[in-house]
């Protein structure tokens, strides 16, 4: 099973891209847990809420850790984003997050450019800081040593660019 994490700043199309890639590659996708958690919180989030999100993300990742097969699973975000959020908001990262990230479970990463128009909603907070977070996420991905590609574009072209990136990283001998 090939595990691909899709990262990027807020409002860069990660959710839609994860779902479309799973459909294209006849795979699965794992929705972002943080979004639904925060949407249903009913108050401002705190450190413990981010810990709860991290715990659930780890559970989701562990479900696929040793799953056999040659298929694909696309994760709409991963623990790197949660780690960055801990550092950005609270200047600390819990040990359990760091330990899980050391497992380095992903086969590859797609990093979405902030080249789509900002779409505000009740969960998004940093529309003017998307380049800042993009660079931070890229540095964190590079630390993993895993293959990654930056993907961008608008409309259907974004999907085509992401498909090409996945093929380049995981299936260099075959074009889809």
N, C-alpha and C positions, 0 to 999 in steps of 0.2 A: 504494500500500500504506500503510495507516494503522498506525503503530507506537505501541503503548501500553505504557508501563512500569507495572508494579504494584509499589509500594513499601509498606513498613510495617515496624514492629518485628518481632522474632521472634514466631512463633506467632500471626500475625494472618490466616492462611488464604490467603496469596499464591499458593501453588502450586495449591491446589484452585481458587481463583478464576480464575487464568490458564487452566487447563485447561477449566473450565466456560464461560468467556467465549469461548474459541476455538471450542468446540463450538457454542455459541449463535449466534455470528456466522459460522459456517462458515469459520473462519480457522485460524491456526497459533498454537502457543505454544512459547516457548523456556524450558526448565527452568533453574532456578538452578544455575549451575555450582559455586559455592562450597560448597554442601551436599555434593555428591558428592565434591568434592576433599578437604574436611576429613574426611568420614566414612572415606575410604580412606587418610588420611595416616599413621595409626599412631603419631603423636607430636603434641606440641603444635605448633601452627602458629607461624610466625615471619614476619618482614617479607618475606622472599623468597617465602614461600608466598602471601601476599596479592598480591604482584606477579604471581605465576603465575596467580592467579585473575583479576586485572585484565586480563592479556594475553588470556586465553581469553574473558572477557566482551567485550572489544573485538573479537575475531575473530567472535564470535557476532553482535554488533551490525553489524559490517561486512558480514556475509552478507546483511543486509536493507537496507543503506544506500541502494542505488539500485535495489532490486527493483521492477519495474513492477507495476501492477495496482491494483485498487480494494479488495482484500481487507484483512483485519486480521491483525496478528501481535501477540500479547500476550507480553511479556517478564516472566517471574517474577523480578523485581528488576532493577536496572541498576547502572551504575558509580557512581551517587550513593551507594549504600549502601557500596560499596567505598571510596570517597573518605572517607566519614564514619568508616569502620573504621580507615583509615590515620591520620586525625587523632586519633581516640579512643585508639587503641592505641599509636601511634608518634609522634604530634605532628608529622607531616610527610606530604605527599602527593607521590608521584613526578611529575615533569613530564609524563611520557607520559599519566598519568591526567588531569591538568588539561587538557592539549591535546586529548585525545579528548572530554572533556566539553564543551569549547568548540564542538564540531561540532553539539551540540544536536540529535541525530537524531530524537528522539521527537516525535510529533504531540501527545501528551497523556499525562497521568499519572493513575493512580488511587492514592490514599494510603489504606491500610487502617488503620482505627482499632484500637487495642488493646483492643477490647471483647469478644473471645473469651477463654475461660479459657486460662491458660498451660498449655501441654503440654510438659513437659520432655523432652528427648532428649539424646543424646550430643554434639550440635553446638551447641545453644542455650546461651547464657551469661547473659543479662541479663533474666530474668523480672521483676525488680522495677524495671527502668529503662525499661520500654516507653514510658511517657509522655515521658520525656526524649528518647529516640531519635525518637519520632513528631514532636515539635516540631522537632528538628534536621532530619529529612528534609523536613518541610514548608518550612522556611526555604531549604533547598537547591533544592527544586522551584521555589519562588517565584523564585529567582534565574534560572531558565531562561527565564522569561517565557512559558512554554507553558501551555495550559489544563490545569487539574487539578481533580479532585473528590475529596473525602474520602468514603469509603464504609465502611459498617459494617452492623451487624445480625447476627442469628444465623440459622443454617440457610439455608433457601431464600431468605429475605428478603435475605440478604447478596448473593446472586447477582442478585436482582431490583433491588436498589439500585445495584449495579455496572452492570448493563445500562442502567438509566436514566441513570446518570452518563455512560457512553460515548455514548449517544444524544444527550444534552444537549451534550456537548463536540464531537462529530464529525458528528452527523446531526440537527440541531435541527428539521428539517422532517418527521421521520419517527419514529414510535414503534414499538417492537418489543415 
